[in-house]
Every structure is written in structure tokens, then in C-alpha cells.
Amino acid sequence: MNINISAHDQVTLVEVSGRIDSMNAHQLGEALSAEIDSGHTQIVLDLANVEYMSSAGLREIVSALKKVRGTGDVRLSQPSPRVQEVLEMAGLDTIFQIFPNPIEAVGSY
């Protein structure tokens, strides 16, 4: 798994690629927590290049969403078909705002 973080005005874009599973989900959680702890609470998580996400990965993004509630939001961008399926099975497609591309997701704030 690779994580690339960039700032776009007041929004933090977190681009993730590879597999998010029980072996590395904590790395995603730590990256998101570091951004939130430094005051960046408007986050877009780009999942276009994530080929697999386990429940451990879902747990980390839900945890990040809970941390920013009231001060910001975590929005998802272009989840891969497999990740979209997992989000729907978990019912998270109704909890997260999901956008077709990062430009729209960043612009939604």
C-alpha cells in the first residue's frame, strides 16, 4: 500500500493505492490521524487505485470520520469497483459522501 498526501487549499487529499488489509490498515489509520491531529479535518480519500480493502481498512476510515465529525468530514473519491462493493455490503455508501473523481470531491467542501 502506498499513501500520498497533498494539500488543496483547506482540503487534504489522501491518495491510496494497493491493498488495504489487516497487515497494513494501521498505516492508513496513522496517516489519517496525523492529518486530523494537525488540524486538517477536511479530507478526501482517493480510492481509485485500491484493489482490495478489508474490514480493517473500513474500520480505519470510519474511525477517521468519527474523529472529524463536527469540525470536518471524510469524503471518498472514485472507489474501485471492488472497494465500492465492500462499502455497499458494509452499508458505508450511505454514511460517506462518494464522488466520481478527486476534483469534485475536493470542490465539494
C-alpha positions as CSV (number, residue, x, y, z in Angstrom):
1,M,0.0,0.0,0.0
2,N,1.2,3.5,-0.9
3,I,-0.2,6.7,0.6
4,N,0.3,10.1,-0.9
5,I,-0.9,13.2,0.9
6,S,-1.3,16.6,-0.7
7,A,-3.0,19.9,0.3
8,H,-5.5,21.7,-1.9
9,D,-6.5,25.0,-0.2
10,Q,-8.2,23.8,3.0
11,V,-8.7,20.2,1.8
12,T,-6.3,17.4,2.3
13,L,-6.2,14.8,-0.5
14,V,-5.1,11.3,0.6
15,E,-4.4,9.1,-2.4
16,V,-4.1,5.4,-1.6
17,S,-3.0,2.6,-3.9
18,G,-2.6,-1.1,-3.5
19,R,-4.2,-3.4,-0.9
20,I,-5.5,-2.3,2.4
21,D,-5.7,-5.3,4.7
22,S,-5.2,-6.3,8.3
23,M,-1.4,-6.2,7.9
24,N,-1.2,-2.5,6.8
25,A,-4.5,-0.8,7.7
26,H,-3.0,0.7,10.7
27,Q,-0.6,2.7,8.4
28,L,-3.6,4.3,6.8
29,G,-5.1,5.0,10.2
30,E,-1.9,6.6,11.4
31,A,-1.7,8.8,8.3
32,L,-5.3,9.9,8.6
33,S,-4.9,10.6,12.4
34,A,-1.7,12.6,11.8
35,E,-3.6,14.9,9.4
36,I,-6.5,15.2,11.7
37,D,-4.3,15.9,14.8
38,S,-2.6,18.7,12.9
39,G,-5.9,20.4,12.2
40,H,-6.6,19.1,8.7
41,T,-10.2,17.9,9.1
42,Q,-11.5,18.3,5.5
43,I,-10.2,15.1,4.0
44,V,-10.8,13.5,0.6
45,L,-9.7,9.8,0.4
46,D,-9.0,8.8,-3.2
47,L,-9.5,5.1,-3.5
48,A,-9.2,4.7,-7.3
49,N,-6.1,2.6,-7.1
50,V,-7.1,0.4,-4.2
51,E,-7.7,-3.1,-5.4
52,Y,-8.8,-4.6,-2.1
53,M,-10.0,-3.2,1.3
54,S,-10.6,-5.5,4.3
55,S,-12.8,-4.8,7.3
56,A,-9.6,-3.4,9.0
57,G,-9.4,-0.8,6.3
58,L,-13.1,0.1,6.7
59,R,-12.6,0.4,10.4
60,E,-9.8,3.0,9.9
61,I,-11.8,5.2,7.6
62,V,-14.8,5.1,9.9
63,S,-12.6,5.9,12.8
64,A,-11.2,8.9,10.9
65,L,-14.8,10.0,10.1
66,K,-15.7,9.9,13.8
67,K,-12.6,12.0,14.7
68,V,-13.5,14.8,12.3
69,R,-17.3,14.9,13.0
70,G,-18.4,18.4,14.0
71,T,-15.3,20.0,12.6
72,G,-14.9,18.5,9.1
73,D,-15.6,15.4,7.0
74,V,-14.0,12.5,5.3
75,R,-15.2,12.1,1.7
76,L,-14.4,9.3,-0.7
77,S,-13.3,9.7,-4.3
78,Q,-13.7,7.1,-7.1
79,P,-13.5,3.9,-5.1
80,S,-12.6,1.0,-7.4
81,P,-15.4,-1.4,-8.2
82,R,-14.2,-3.9,-5.7
83,V,-14.0,-1.3,-2.9
84,Q,-17.4,0.2,-3.9
85,E,-18.9,-3.3,-3.4
86,V,-17.3,-3.7,0.0
87,L,-18.6,-0.2,1.0
88,E,-22.1,-1.1,-0.1
89,M,-22.0,-4.5,1.7
90,A,-21.0,-2.7,4.9
91,G,-23.7,0.0,4.4
92,L,-21.0,2.6,4.4
93,D,-22.0,4.0,1.0
94,T,-24.8,5.8,2.9
95,I,-22.5,7.2,5.6
96,F,-19.8,8.6,3.4
97,Q,-20.2,11.1,0.6
98,I,-18.7,9.4,-2.5
99,F,-17.6,11.3,-5.6
100,P,-16.7,10.2,-9.1
101,N,-13.3,12.0,-9.1
102,P,-11.0,13.9,-6.7
103,I,-11.6,17.3,-8.3
104,E,-15.4,17.1,-7.5
105,A,-14.7,15.7,-4.0
106,V,-12.2,18.5,-3.2
107,G,-14.6,21.1,-4.7
108,S,-17.5,19.8,-2.6
109,Y,-16.1,21.5,0.6
